[in-house]
Amino acid sequence: MIKFLLNFIFILAIVGFVALTALGVTPLSSYVGTGQKDLGIRVTKQQTTDAITKVGTQIISLPSDTPDTQGFRLEGTKPADFTMDSQEISAHSNNRPWKNYPVKNLQIKIKSDGTIESSAILIVNKAMPYALGLGYSQAQIESAMKQYNIPPVEVPIYVLGKGNVINNQVTVDAQQIKIGSVGIPNDLITQINVEAEKVLEDLIHKHSHSFSCESLTFDDGKLHFKGMIAEKQYVVSN
């Protein structure tokens, strides 16, 4: 479930990155010297362990030589109903054992009105193995990387907006996306929201044997989830 929230942020960022590249913005010149926006959230490894325990999916390491296409899988399913605050969500999203995890120093803050504010470093060269692990073909990913000439860099990302999932139907309403120091134009954000909804619903469908969301909502500074989650998650360890 927290992985779904990560995908929400990751997909908005990578689609925004592609959009800027397609518009002719030179990626490296826009990011050099640009730091990550600090939301003031710090987490420890113990907080990460506690948050993973609270969600309840057991994380199991795969051998380091596991092919990227088999580098992530879910097994089993069980009901889940819980609430997490910004500290817990951020803790769950950091110190991850997956070597293809595409972000670092992810900070997620849920505001009282349900707005989600997130900041991280996007590791672009891990986008392909990450997407392969999620079930997309190498041809699909290579086509996108080649078409938009996406460079293998690490860039700060910032996303502000709202979203929810009701009965596996995703609503994305990003209001602000920044890649490095460059803000995504509003008309492009509208298109990105639509694309993100499609991709996230496709991910739910791909993993429907282990994941189903009755409701994922954000309000009063907290995330609320009710649905079915995997009993086990297999990833290639660092």
C-alpha atoms as an extended CHARMM CRD file, in Angstrom:
* protein
*
       238  EXT
         1         1  MET       CA              0.0000000000        0.0000000000        0.0000000000  PROA      1               0.0000000000
         2         2  ILE       CA              2.8080000000        2.4510000000        0.8700000000  PROA      2               0.0000000000
         3         3  LYS       CA              4.4590000000        1.2530000000       -2.3230000000  PROA      3               0.0000000000
         4         4  PHE       CA              1.3660000000        2.4450000000       -4.1470000000  PROA      4               0.0000000000
         5         5  LEU       CA              1.8620000000        5.9320000000       -2.6520000000  PROA      5               0.0000000000
         6         6  LEU       CA              5.5210000000        5.8300000000       -3.7100000000  PROA      6               0.0000000000
         7         7  ASN       CA              4.4400000000        4.9310000000       -7.2460000000  PROA      7               0.0000000000
         8         8  PHE       CA              2.0260000000        7.8970000000       -7.1870000000  PROA      8               0.0000000000
         9         9  ILE       CA              4.9630000000       10.2440000000       -6.4830000000  PROA      9               0.0000000000
        10        10  PHE       CA              7.4370000000        8.4260000000       -8.7450000000  PROA      10              0.0000000000
        11        11  ILE       CA              5.1230000000        8.3240000000      -11.7560000000  PROA      11              0.0000000000
        12        12  LEU       CA              4.2270000000       12.0050000000      -11.4730000000  PROA      12              0.0000000000
        13        13  ALA       CA              7.9230000000       12.8620000000      -11.2760000000  PROA      13              0.0000000000
        14        14  ILE       CA              9.1240000000       10.6560000000      -14.1210000000  PROA      14              0.0000000000
        15        15  VAL       CA              6.2940000000       11.7220000000      -16.4420000000  PROA      15              0.0000000000
        16        16  GLY       CA              7.1100000000       15.3280000000      -15.5720000000  PROA      16              0.0000000000
        17        17  PHE       CA             10.7740000000       14.6650000000      -16.2810000000  PROA      17              0.0000000000
        18        18  VAL       CA              9.8900000000       13.2170000000      -19.6800000000  PROA      18              0.0000000000
        19        19  ALA       CA              7.6260000000       16.1810000000      -20.4120000000  PROA      19              0.0000000000
        20        20  LEU       CA             10.3710000000       18.7150000000      -19.6870000000  PROA      20              0.0000000000
        21        21  THR       CA             12.8560000000       16.7910000000      -21.8270000000  PROA      21              0.0000000000
        22        22  ALA       CA             10.3510000000       16.6500000000      -24.6860000000  PROA      22              0.0000000000
        23        23  LEU       CA              9.9360000000       20.4240000000      -24.4100000000  PROA      23              0.0000000000
        24        24  GLY       CA             13.6590000000       20.8540000000      -24.9580000000  PROA      24              0.0000000000
        25        25  VAL       CA             14.6570000000       21.7330000000      -21.4050000000  PROA      25              0.0000000000
        26        26  THR       CA             18.2720000000       20.5990000000      -20.9990000000  PROA      26              0.0000000000
        27        27  PRO       CA             18.0750000000       18.3410000000      -17.9460000000  PROA      27              0.0000000000
        28        28  LEU       CA             21.5620000000       18.7160000000      -16.4850000000  PROA      28              0.0000000000
        29        29  SER       CA             21.6970000000       22.5030000000      -16.8180000000  PROA      29              0.0000000000
        30        30  SER       CA             18.4100000000       22.7870000000      -14.9410000000  PROA      30              0.0000000000
        31        31  TYR       CA             19.4210000000       20.5870000000      -12.0250000000  PROA      31              0.0000000000
        32        32  VAL       CA             23.0480000000       21.4320000000      -11.3000000000  PROA      32              0.0000000000
        33        33  GLY       CA             23.2810000000       23.2640000000       -7.9940000000  PROA      33              0.0000000000
        34        34  THR       CA             19.6350000000       22.6280000000       -7.1490000000  PROA      34              0.0000000000
        35        35  GLY       CA             19.0390000000       21.0620000000       -3.7550000000  PROA      35              0.0000000000
        36        36  GLN       CA             16.1330000000       18.9910000000       -2.5030000000  PROA      36              0.0000000000
        37        37  LYS       CA             13.3420000000       20.8670000000       -0.7480000000  PROA      37              0.0000000000
        38        38  ASP       CA             13.5090000000       19.9860000000        2.9320000000  PROA      38              0.0000000000
        39        39  LEU       CA             10.1400000000       19.2360000000        4.5140000000  PROA      39              0.0000000000
        40        40  GLY       CA             11.7440000000       18.7840000000        7.9230000000  PROA      40              0.0000000000
        41        41  ILE       CA             11.1120000000       15.0420000000        8.2670000000  PROA      41              0.0000000000
        42        42  ARG       CA             13.9040000000       12.8240000000        9.5950000000  PROA      42              0.0000000000
        43        43  VAL       CA             13.5620000000        9.0760000000       10.0690000000  PROA      43              0.0000000000
        44        44  THR       CA             15.5920000000        6.3290000000       11.7070000000  PROA      44              0.0000000000
        45        45  LYS       CA             16.0360000000        2.6980000000       10.6790000000  PROA      45              0.0000000000
        46        46  GLN       CA             14.0650000000        1.6600000000       13.7590000000  PROA      46              0.0000000000
        47        47  GLN       CA             11.1390000000        3.8560000000       12.6600000000  PROA      47              0.0000000000
        48        48  THR       CA             11.3160000000        2.1740000000        9.2480000000  PROA      48              0.0000000000
        49        49  THR       CA             11.1990000000       -1.2650000000       10.8730000000  PROA      49              0.0000000000
        50        50  ASP       CA              8.2390000000       -0.2160000000       13.0390000000  PROA      50              0.0000000000
        51        51  ALA       CA              6.3280000000        1.1820000000       10.0360000000  PROA      51              0.0000000000
        52        52  ILE       CA              6.9110000000       -1.9600000000        7.9660000000  PROA      52              0.0000000000
        53        53  THR       CA              5.6780000000       -4.0590000000       10.8810000000  PROA      53              0.0000000000
        54        54  LYS       CA              2.5720000000       -1.8920000000       11.1650000000  PROA      54              0.0000000000
        55        55  VAL       CA              1.6640000000       -2.3760000000        7.4930000000  PROA      55              0.0000000000
        56        56  GLY       CA              2.2010000000       -6.0940000000        7.8940000000  PROA      56              0.0000000000
        57        57  THR       CA              3.7540000000       -7.2400000000        4.6180000000  PROA      57              0.0000000000
        58        58  GLN       CA              6.8470000000       -9.3620000000        5.1450000000  PROA      58              0.0000000000
        59        59  ILE       CA              9.7880000000       -8.2460000000        2.9780000000  PROA      59              0.0000000000
        60        60  ILE       CA             11.9890000000      -11.0870000000        1.7090000000  PROA      60              0.0000000000
        61        61  SER       CA             15.3190000000      -10.6390000000       -0.0860000000  PROA      61              0.0000000000
        62        62  LEU       CA             16.0050000000      -12.2420000000       -3.4640000000  PROA      62              0.0000000000
        63        63  PRO       CA             19.5100000000      -13.1920000000       -4.6730000000  PROA      63              0.0000000000
        64        64  SER       CA             21.5480000000      -10.3090000000       -6.0950000000  PROA      64              0.0000000000
        65        65  ASP       CA             21.7820000000      -11.9870000000       -9.5210000000  PROA      65              0.0000000000
        66        66  THR       CA             17.9890000000      -12.1590000000       -9.9210000000  PROA      66              0.0000000000
        67        67  PRO       CA             16.9740000000      -10.7300000000      -13.3600000000  PROA      67              0.0000000000
        68        68  ASP       CA             15.3680000000       -7.2800000000      -13.2230000000  PROA      68              0.0000000000
        69        69  THR       CA             12.1560000000       -8.7040000000      -14.6750000000  PROA      69              0.0000000000
        70        70  GLN       CA             11.8840000000      -10.9370000000      -11.6030000000  PROA      70              0.0000000000
        71        71  GLY       CA             13.2350000000       -8.4240000000       -9.1030000000  PROA      71              0.0000000000
        72        72  PHE       CA              9.8960000000       -7.6970000000       -7.4580000000  PROA      72              0.0000000000
        73        73  ARG       CA              6.9240000000       -9.8840000000       -6.7460000000  PROA      73              0.0000000000
        74        74  LEU       CA              4.0500000000      -10.1700000000       -4.3160000000  PROA      74              0.0000000000
        75        75  GLU       CA              2.7220000000      -13.3360000000       -2.7360000000  PROA      75              0.0000000000
        76        76  GLY       CA             -0.4690000000      -14.0820000000       -0.8440000000  PROA      76              0.0000000000
        77        77  THR       CA             -3.0760000000      -11.6100000000        0.3290000000  PROA      77              0.0000000000
        78        78  LYS       CA             -4.6610000000      -10.5320000000        3.5950000000  PROA      78              0.0000000000
        79        79  PRO       CA             -7.0050000000       -7.7820000000        4.8120000000  PROA      79              0.0000000000
        80        80  ALA       CA             -5.5680000000       -4.5290000000        6.1220000000  PROA      80              0.0000000000
        81        81  ASP       CA             -7.1270000000       -1.4900000000        7.7890000000  PROA      81              0.0000000000
        82        82  PHE       CA             -4.8140000000        1.1120000000        9.2930000000  PROA      82              0.0000000000
        83        83  THR       CA             -3.8520000000        4.7680000000        9.6380000000  PROA      83              0.0000000000
        84        84  MET       CA             -0.3870000000        6.3240000000        9.3650000000  PROA      84              0.0000000000
        85        85  ASP       CA              0.9110000000        9.8350000000        9.9200000000  PROA      85              0.0000000000
        86        86  SER       CA              3.5620000000       11.6730000000        7.9030000000  PROA      86              0.0000000000
        87        87  GLN       CA              6.4390000000       10.3960000000       10.0370000000  PROA      87              0.0000000000
        88        88  GLU       CA              5.3530000000        6.7780000000        9.6600000000  PROA      88              0.0000000000
        89        89  ILE       CA              4.7710000000        7.0870000000        5.9050000000  PROA      89              0.0000000000
        90        90  SER       CA              8.1760000000        8.6880000000        5.3960000000  PROA      90              0.0000000000
        91        91  ALA       CA              9.8230000000        6.0490000000        7.5800000000  PROA      91              0.0000000000
        92        92  HSD       CA              8.1940000000        3.2510000000        5.5980000000  PROA      92              0.0000000000
        93        93  SER       CA              9.4050000000        4.8530000000        2.3520000000  PROA      93              0.0000000000
        94        94  ASN       CA             13.0770000000        5.1170000000        3.3640000000  PROA      94              0.0000000000
        95        95  ASN       CA             15.8840000000        2.6840000000        4.2700000000  PROA      95              0.0000000000
        96        96  ARG       CA             14.4250000000        0.2120000000        1.7870000000  PROA      96              0.0000000000
        97        97  PRO       CA             16.3230000000       -3.0270000000        1.0140000000  PROA      97              0.0000000000
        98        98  TRP       CA             15.5070000000       -3.0470000000       -2.7280000000  PROA      98              0.0000000000
        99        99  LYS       CA             18.5790000000       -2.2150000000       -4.8440000000  PROA      99              0.0000000000
       100       100  ASN       CA             16.3890000000       -0.8300000000       -7.6570000000  PROA      100             0.0000000000
       101       101  TYR       CA             14.4610000000        1.5410000000       -5.3850000000  PROA      101             0.0000000000
       102       102  PRO       CA             14.2550000000        4.7050000000       -7.5600000000  PROA      102             0.0000000000
       103       103  VAL       CA             14.2040000000        7.4400000000       -4.8920000000  PROA      103             0.0000000000
       104       104  LYS       CA             16.1470000000        8.3890000000       -1.7840000000  PROA      104             0.0000000000
       105       105  ASN       CA             15.5460000000       10.7120000000        1.1630000000  PROA      105             0.0000000000
       106       106  LEU       CA             11.8110000000       10.6520000000        0.4710000000  PROA      106             0.0000000000
       107       107  GLN       CA              9.8780000000       13.0070000000        2.7370000000  PROA      107             0.0000000000
       108       108  ILE       CA              6.0750000000       12.8450000000        2.6920000000  PROA      108             0.0000000000
       109       109  LYS       CA              3.9130000000       15.2880000000        4.6080000000  PROA      109             0.0000000000
       110       110  ILE       CA              0.1240000000       14.9680000000        4.8210000000  PROA      110             0.0000000000
       111       111  LYS       CA             -1.5420000000       18.2990000000        5.6270000000  PROA      111             0.0000000000
       112       112  SER       CA             -4.7360000000       18.7860000000        7.6180000000  PROA      112             0.0000000000
       113       113  ASP       CA             -6.8010000000       19.3020000000        4.4500000000  PROA      113             0.0000000000
       114       114  GLY       CA             -5.5070000000       16.0810000000        2.8930000000  PROA      114             0.0000000000
       115       115  THR       CA             -2.9340000000       17.7010000000        0.6120000000  PROA      115             0.0000000000
       116       116  ILE       CA              0.1220000000       15.5020000000        0.0400000000  PROA      116             0.0000000000
       117       117  GLU       CA              3.4870000000       17.2780000000       -0.0560000000  PROA      117             0.0000000000
       118       118  SER       CA              6.4930000000       15.1900000000       -1.0710000000  PROA      118             0.0000000000
       119       119  SER       CA             10.1600000000       15.7640000000       -1.7330000000  PROA      119             0.0000000000
       120       120  ALA       CA             12.8700000000       13.3050000000       -2.7720000000  PROA      120             0.0000000000
       121       121  ILE       CA             15.8650000000       12.5990000000       -4.9630000000  PROA      121             0.0000000000
       122       122  LEU       CA             14.8330000000       10.7050000000       -8.1180000000  PROA      122             0.0000000000
       123       123  ILE       CA             17.4500000000        8.1840000000       -9.3140000000  PROA      123             0.0000000000
       124       124  VAL       CA             16.6510000000        8.1000000000      -13.0190000000  PROA      124             0.0000000000
       125       125  ASN       CA             18.9950000000        5.2310000000      -13.9410000000  PROA      125             0.0000000000
       126       126  LYS       CA             17.0000000000        2.9400000000      -11.6390000000  PROA      126             0.0000000000
       127       127  ALA       CA             13.7470000000        3.7320000000      -13.4420000000  PROA      127             0.0000000000
       128       128  MET       CA             14.1790000000        0.8920000000      -15.9510000000  PROA      128             0.0000000000
       129       129  PRO       CA             14.8960000000       -1.9880000000      -13.5120000000  PROA      129             0.0000000000
       130       130  TYR       CA             12.1980000000       -0.6130000000      -11.2050000000  PROA      130             0.0000000000
       131       131  ALA       CA              9.6080000000       -0.5970000000      -13.9900000000  PROA      131             0.0000000000
       132       132  LEU       CA             10.7310000000       -4.0410000000      -15.1690000000  PROA      132             0.0000000000
       133       133  GLY       CA             10.1480000000       -5.3460000000      -11.6620000000  PROA      133             0.0000000000
       134       134  LEU       CA              6.6440000000       -3.8910000000      -11.7070000000  PROA      134             0.0000000000
       135       135  GLY       CA              5.8110000000       -5.8910000000      -14.8170000000  PROA      135             0.0000000000
       136       136  TYR       CA              6.4770000000       -3.5830000000      -17.7850000000  PROA      136             0.0000000000
       137       137  SER       CA              8.4160000000       -4.8870000000      -20.7770000000  PROA      137             0.0000000000
       138       138  GLN       CA             11.9770000000       -3.8280000000      -21.5710000000  PROA      138             0.0000000000
       139       139  ALA       CA             10.8520000000       -2.7560000000      -25.0440000000  PROA      139             0.0000000000
       140       140  GLN       CA              8.2700000000       -0.3540000000      -23.5810000000  PROA      140             0.0000000000
       141       141  ILE       CA             10.7900000000        1.2240000000      -21.2290000000  PROA      141             0.0000000000
       142       142  GLU       CA             13.6700000000        1.4240000000      -23.7040000000  PROA      142             0.0000000000
       143       143  SER       CA             11.3650000000        3.0590000000      -26.2300000000  PROA      143             0.0000000000
       144       144  ALA       CA             10.4480000000        5.8080000000      -23.7650000000  PROA      144             0.0000000000
       145       145  MET       CA             14.0610000000        6.3280000000      -22.6140000000  PROA      145             0.0000000000
       146       146  LYS       CA             15.2640000000        6.5620000000      -26.2350000000  PROA      146             0.0000000000
       147       147  GLN       CA             12.3880000000        8.7010000000      -27.4770000000  PROA      147             0.0000000000
       148       148  TYR       CA             12.8830000000       11.3750000000      -24.8230000000  PROA      148             0.0000000000
       149       149  ASN       CA             16.6580000000       10.9990000000      -24.3810000000  PROA      149             0.0000000000
       150       150  ILE       CA             16.3350000000       10.6090000000      -20.6150000000  PROA      150             0.0000000000
       151       151  PRO       CA             19.7750000000       10.9500000000      -18.9740000000  PROA      151             0.0000000000
       152       152  PRO       CA             20.9010000000        8.6940000000      -16.0670000000  PROA      152             0.0000000000
       153       153  VAL       CA             21.0500000000       11.4040000000      -13.4050000000  PROA      153             0.0000000000
       154       154  GLU       CA             19.8790000000       12.0060000000       -9.8490000000  PROA      154             0.0000000000
       155       155  VAL       CA             17.5180000000       14.9730000000       -9.5850000000  PROA      155             0.0000000000
       156       156  PRO       CA             15.4890000000       16.5960000000       -6.8080000000  PROA      156             0.0000000000
       157       157  ILE       CA             11.7200000000       16.2800000000       -7.1980000000  PROA      157             0.0000000000
       158       158  TYR       CA              8.8410000000       17.9980000000       -5.4640000000  PROA      158             0.0000000000
       159       159  VAL       CA              5.1480000000       17.1270000000       -5.7690000000  PROA      159             0.0000000000
       160       160  LEU       CA              2.1840000000       18.8550000000       -4.1210000000  PROA      160             0.0000000000
       161       161  GLY       CA             -1.3890000000       17.7300000000       -4.6320000000  PROA      161             0.0000000000
       162       162  LYS       CA             -4.2120000000       15.4470000000       -3.6340000000  PROA      162             0.0000000000
       163       163  GLY       CA             -5.3460000000       11.9730000000       -4.5230000000  PROA      163             0.0000000000
       164       164  ASN       CA             -7.3530000000        8.9810000000       -3.4280000000  PROA      164             0.0000000000
       165       165  VAL       CA             -8.3250000000        5.4790000000       -4.4280000000  PROA      165             0.0000000000
       166       166  ILE       CA            -11.8740000000        4.1510000000       -4.0720000000  PROA      166             0.0000000000
       167       167  ASN       CA            -12.6200000000        0.5700000000       -5.1280000000  PROA      167             0.0000000000
       168       168  ASN       CA             -9.4030000000        0.4680000000       -7.1890000000  PROA      168             0.0000000000
       169       169  GLN       CA            -10.3600000000        3.6460000000       -9.0760000000  PROA      169             0.0000000000
       170       170  VAL       CA             -7.5610000000        6.2110000000       -8.8430000000  PROA      170             0.0000000000
       171       171  THR       CA             -7.9420000000        9.9860000000       -8.6710000000  PROA      171             0.0000000000
       172       172  VAL       CA             -4.7840000000       12.1010000000       -9.0470000000  PROA      172             0.0000000000
       173       173  ASP       CA             -4.8280000000       15.8670000000       -8.6080000000  PROA      173             0.0000000000
       174       174  ALA       CA             -1.2430000000       17.0930000000       -8.5630000000  PROA      174             0.0000000000
       175       175  GLN       CA             -1.1910000000       20.8750000000       -8.3150000000  PROA      175             0.0000000000
       176       176  GLN       CA              2.5410000000       21.5040000000       -8.4090000000  PROA      176             0.0000000000
       177       177  ILE       CA              5.4450000000       19.4150000000       -9.7470000000  PROA      177             0.0000000000
       178       178  LYS       CA              9.0530000000       20.5680000000       -9.7740000000  PROA      178             0.0000000000
       179       179  ILE       CA             11.9760000000       18.7010000000      -11.3000000000  PROA      179             0.0000000000
       180       180  GLY       CA             15.1210000000       20.3560000000       -9.9980000000  PROA      180             0.0000000000
       181       181  SER       CA             14.4760000000       24.0770000000      -10.2130000000  PROA      181             0.0000000000
       182       182  VAL       CA             11.9900000000       23.7530000000      -13.0840000000  PROA      182             0.0000000000
       183       183  GLY       CA              8.2550000000       23.8660000000      -12.4380000000  PROA      183             0.0000000000
       184       184  ILE       CA              5.9750000000       21.8530000000      -14.7190000000  PROA      184             0.0000000000
       185       185  PRO       CA              3.4470000000       24.1170000000      -16.5480000000  PROA      185             0.0000000000
       186       186  ASN       CA             -0.1490000000       23.7700000000      -15.3670000000  PROA      186             0.0000000000
       187       187  ASP       CA             -1.4530000000       22.5040000000      -18.7080000000  PROA      187             0.0000000000
       188       188  LEU       CA              1.1160000000       19.7100000000      -18.6450000000  PROA      188             0.0000000000
       189       189  ILE       CA              0.2510000000       18.8460000000      -15.0400000000  PROA      189             0.0000000000
       190       190  THR       CA             -3.3440000000       18.2630000000      -16.1390000000  PROA      190             0.0000000000
       191       191  GLN       CA             -2.1160000000       15.7550000000      -18.7360000000  PROA      191             0.0000000000
       192       192  ILE       CA              0.2820000000       14.1530000000      -16.2490000000  PROA      192             0.0000000000
       193       193  ASN       CA             -2.5760000000       13.6210000000      -13.7740000000  PROA      193             0.0000000000
       194       194  VAL       CA             -4.5250000000       11.7030000000      -16.4090000000  PROA      194             0.0000000000
       195       195  GLU       CA             -1.5170000000        9.5660000000      -17.3760000000  PROA      195             0.0000000000
       196       196  ALA       CA             -0.6820000000        8.8700000000      -13.7300000000  PROA      196             0.0000000000
       197       197  GLU       CA             -4.2230000000        7.6280000000      -13.0820000000  PROA      197             0.0000000000
       198       198  LYS       CA             -3.9590000000        5.2320000000      -16.0130000000  PROA      198             0.0000000000
       199       199  VAL       CA             -0.5800000000        3.8480000000      -14.9450000000  PROA      199             0.0000000000
       200       200  LEU       CA             -1.5880000000        3.4400000000      -11.2970000000  PROA      200             0.0000000000
       201       201  GLU       CA             -4.7960000000        1.6250000000      -12.2030000000  PROA      201             0.0000000000
       202       202  ASP       CA             -2.7650000000       -0.5920000000      -14.5170000000  PROA      202             0.0000000000
       203       203  LEU       CA             -0.4120000000       -1.3910000000      -11.6120000000  PROA      203             0.0000000000
       204       204  ILE       CA             -3.3710000000       -2.3200000000       -9.4080000000  PROA      204             0.0000000000
       205       205  HSD       CA             -4.5830000000       -4.6360000000      -12.1600000000  PROA      205             0.0000000000
       206       206  LYS       CA             -1.1220000000       -6.2090000000      -12.6190000000  PROA      206             0.0000000000
       207       207  HSD       CA             -0.9250000000       -7.0190000000       -8.8990000000  PROA      207             0.0000000000
       208       208  SER       CA             -4.6000000000       -7.7700000000       -8.2740000000  PROA      208             0.0000000000
       209       209  HSD       CA             -3.7110000000      -11.2550000000       -7.0340000000  PROA      209             0.0000000000
       210       210  SER       CA             -2.2130000000       -9.6390000000       -3.8980000000  PROA      210             0.0000000000
       211       211  PHE       CA             -3.4800000000       -6.0520000000       -3.7400000000  PROA      211             0.0000000000
       212       212  SER       CA             -6.8930000000       -4.4430000000       -3.7800000000  PROA      212             0.0000000000
       213       213  CYS       CA             -7.8440000000       -1.0380000000       -2.4460000000  PROA      213             0.0000000000
       214       214  GLU       CA            -11.2990000000       -0.4230000000       -1.0280000000  PROA      214             0.0000000000
       215       215  SER       CA            -10.2160000000        3.0450000000        0.0790000000  PROA      215             0.0000000000
       216       216  LEU       CA             -7.0140000000        5.0680000000        0.3330000000  PROA      216             0.0000000000
       217       217  THR       CA             -7.6930000000        8.5670000000        1.6090000000  PROA      217             0.0000000000
       218       218  PHE       CA             -5.8110000000       11.4620000000        3.1760000000  PROA      218             0.0000000000
       219       219  ASP       CA             -7.1950000000       13.8480000000        5.7670000000  PROA      219             0.0000000000
       220       220  ASP       CA             -6.3610000000       15.4240000000        9.1280000000  PROA      220             0.0000000000
       221       221  GLY       CA             -2.6610000000       14.8480000000        8.5140000000  PROA      221             0.0000000000
       222       222  LYS       CA             -3.0180000000       11.0950000000        8.0910000000  PROA      222             0.0000000000
       223       223  LEU       CA             -3.2710000000        8.3470000000        5.5050000000  PROA      223             0.0000000000
       224       224  HSD       CA             -6.1320000000        5.8670000000        5.8660000000  PROA      224             0.0000000000
       225       225  PHE       CA             -6.0730000000        2.5210000000        4.0530000000  PROA      225             0.0000000000
       226       226  LYS       CA             -8.6070000000       -0.2870000000        3.8630000000  PROA      226             0.0000000000
       227       227  GLY       CA             -8.3080000000       -3.2130000000        1.5080000000  PROA      227             0.0000000000
       228       228  MET       CA             -6.1810000000       -6.2710000000        0.7580000000  PROA      228             0.0000000000
       229       229  ILE       CA             -2.3790000000       -6.2860000000        0.8240000000  PROA      229             0.0000000000
       230       230  ALA       CA              0.3050000000       -8.8640000000        0.0760000000  PROA      230             0.0000000000
       231       231  GLU       CA              1.4340000000      -11.2320000000        2.7850000000  PROA      231             0.0000000000
       232       232  LYS       CA              4.9710000000      -11.2390000000        1.3450000000  PROA      232             0.0000000000
       233       233  GLN       CA              6.9960000000       -8.9280000000       -0.8850000000  PROA      233             0.0000000000
       234       234  TYR       CA             10.1190000000      -10.2330000000       -2.6330000000  PROA      234             0.0000000000
       235       235  VAL       CA             12.8200000000       -7.7630000000       -3.7170000000  PROA      235             0.0000000000
       236       236  VAL       CA             16.4800000000       -7.8960000000       -4.7530000000  PROA      236             0.0000000000
       237       237  SER       CA             18.4300000000       -6.6160000000       -1.7720000000  PROA      237             0.0000000000
       238       238  ASN       CA             21.0800000000       -3.8860000000       -1.8650000000  PROA      238             0.0000000000
